[in-house]
Amino acid sequence: MNINIGRPYEEAIRRIIDKGYAGNQTEVIRQAILAYERMIEEEELMLVHRGVSIEMGEVLAGKTPLTSLDEVRRLITK
């Protein structure tokens, strides 16, 4: 794959290589992609945690009705 990412990004890649964080451009790109993937996963986890926290707040405030496991079993076996 041959891509043109532009001068500012090329300079950033060169600085990363010069500092010894990667041996070549391919390593920099691979590390950047993995870091971006981890960032997305962390953001997804944060959003799920936030949603669960909101729902738990609703449950604890009595705004969401609860159903026992036995009731759920009865409903699905009908």
LINNORRA-V538537 format. One line per field, one symbol per residue. phi: phi as a letter, one per 20 degrees, with the letter a starting at -180 (. if undefined). Layout:
BEGIN
phi=???
END
This chain:
BEGIN
phi=.ccddnggfffffffffffnfbebffffffffffffffffffffffffgfffffffffffemedfdcffffffffeef
END
